[in-house]
Amino acid sequence: MSATEAVSVRVLDREYTVGVTPDERDSLMAAAKLLDTRMREIRGANRMAAVDRIAILAALNLAHELQQLGDGQSRGSNEVASTVASLHRKLDVLDTEQR
């Protein structure tokens, strides 16, 4: 089991400390940068917008994108399975014809 280390990240001008394993550090930093970017886009010029509202909207947008990626992979897996099944049927026909 890897030991965790404290890593500080800045999101929308606020600092947060998170415990991660050394191999997760780069991923956490990238995620924090992505979140910061999304929150800044949502906030836009309205600097008075509530931070919790901005965070919820950013989280919903990211969760929606993640769900769409999962749905796309599921559709892709179904398409691959269908193609493989079709190829098996064609091979069976060829095998039968050659006998």
C-alpha contacts under 8 A as a table, 3 or more apart, distances in Angstrom:
res1	aa1	res2	aa2	distance
2	S	21	T	6.06
2	S	22	P	7.77
3	A	21	T	5.95
3	A	22	P	7.79
4	T	19	G	5.62
4	T	20	V	4.86
4	T	21	T	4.34
4	T	22	P	6.81
5	E	19	G	5.30
5	E	20	V	5.48
5	E	21	T	6.03
5	E	22	P	6.77
6	A	17	T	6.19
6	A	18	V	5.58
6	A	19	G	4.54
6	A	20	V	6.58
7	V	17	T	5.42
7	V	18	V	5.29
7	V	19	G	6.14
7	V	20	V	7.10
7	V	25	R	7.47
8	S	15	E	6.50
8	S	16	Y	5.50
8	S	17	T	4.29
8	S	18	V	6.33
9	V	15	E	5.61
9	V	16	Y	5.35
9	V	17	T	6.34
9	V	18	V	7.72
9	V	29	M	6.86
9	V	32	A	6.50
10	R	13	D	5.88
10	R	14	R	5.31
10	R	15	E	4.39
10	R	16	Y	6.24
10	R	32	A	7.17
10	R	36	D	7.56
11	V	14	R	5.33
11	V	15	E	6.42
11	V	16	Y	7.60
11	V	32	A	6.47
11	V	33	K	7.35
11	V	35	L	6.99
11	V	36	D	4.75
12	L	36	D	5.54
12	L	39	M	6.82
12	L	40	R	6.72
20	V	24	E	6.00
20	V	25	R	6.26
20	V	28	L	7.97
21	T	24	E	5.35
21	T	25	R	6.59
22	P	25	R	5.33
23	D	26	D	7.21
24	E	27	S	5.36
24	E	28	L	6.16
25	R	28	L	5.17
25	R	29	M	6.24
26	D	29	M	5.11
26	D	30	A	6.21
27	S	30	A	5.12
27	S	31	A	6.12
28	L	31	A	5.01
28	L	32	A	6.08
29	M	32	A	5.12
29	M	33	K	6.21
30	A	33	K	5.10
30	A	34	L	6.19
31	A	34	L	5.06
31	A	35	L	6.10
32	A	35	L	5.07
32	A	36	D	6.01
33	K	36	D	5.06
33	K	37	T	6.13
34	L	37	T	5.13
34	L	38	R	6.21
35	L	38	R	5.12
35	L	39	M	6.03
35	L	58	A	7.07
36	D	39	M	5.18
36	D	40	R	6.11
37	T	40	R	5.19
37	T	41	E	6.24
38	R	41	E	5.06
38	R	42	I	6.25
38	R	58	A	5.95
39	M	42	I	5.11
39	M	43	R	6.05
39	M	54	I	5.92
39	M	55	A	6.41
39	M	58	A	5.73
40	R	43	R	5.04
40	R	44	G	5.95
41	E	44	G	5.15
42	I	54	I	6.38
42	I	57	L	7.61
42	I	58	A	7.20
43	R	46	N	5.61
43	R	47	R	6.51
43	R	49	A	6.49
43	R	54	I	6.41
44	G	47	R	7.32
46	N	49	A	5.79
49	A	53	R	7.40
49	A	54	I	7.14
50	A	53	R	5.36
50	A	54	I	6.41
51	V	54	I	5.05
51	V	55	A	6.07
52	D	55	A	5.00
52	D	56	I	6.18
53	R	56	I	5.16
53	R	57	L	6.22
54	I	57	L	5.22
54	I	58	A	6.13
55	A	58	A	5.12
55	A	59	A	6.03
56	I	59	A	5.04
56	I	60	L	6.07
57	L	60	L	5.09
57	L	61	N	6.16
58	A	61	N	5.12
58	A	62	L	6.17
59	A	62	L	5.16
59	A	63	A	5.95
60	L	63	A	5.05
60	L	64	H	6.00
61	N	64	H	5.14
61	N	65	E	6.30
62	L	65	E	5.10
62	L	66	L	6.16
63	A	66	L	5.00
63	A	67	Q	6.11
64	H	67	Q	5.07
64	H	68	Q	6.19
65	E	68	Q	5.07
65	E	69	L	6.25
66	L	69	L	5.11
66	L	70	G	6.29
67	Q	70	G	5.03
67	Q	71	D	6.08
68	Q	71	D	4.99
68	Q	72	G	6.03
69	L	72	G	5.02
69	L	73	Q	6.20
70	G	73	Q	5.10
70	G	74	S	6.16
71	D	74	S	5.03
71	D	75	R	6.21
72	G	75	R	5.10
72	G	76	G	6.05
73	Q	76	G	4.87
73	Q	77	S	6.04
74	S	77	S	5.07
74	S	78	N	6.25
75	R	78	N	5.07
75	R	79	E	6.18
76	G	79	E	5.04
76	G	80	V	6.18
77	S	80	V	5.08
77	S	81	A	6.14
78	N	81	A	5.07
78	N	82	S	6.09
79	E	82	S	5.04
79	E	83	T	6.11
80	V	83	T	5.07
80	V	84	V	6.08
81	A	84	V	5.12
81	A	85	A	6.11
82	S	85	A	5.11
82	S	86	S	6.17
83	T	86	S	5.02
83	T	87	L	6.18
84	V	87	L	5.05
84	V	88	H	6.18
85	A	88	H	5.04
85	A	89	R	6.31
86	S	89	R	5.14
86	S	90	K	6.32
87	L	90	K	5.03
87	L	91	L	6.11
88	H	91	L	5.04
88	H	92	D	6.10
89	R	92	D	5.03
89	R	93	V	6.27
90	K	93	V	5.08
90	K	94	L	6.23
91	L	94	L	5.02
91	L	95	D	5.96
92	D	95	D	5.01
92	D	96	T	6.07
93	V	96	T	5.09
93	V	97	E	6.14
94	L	97	E	5.05
94	L	98	Q	6.19
95	D	98	Q	5.25
95	D	99	R	6.52
96	T	99	R	5.41
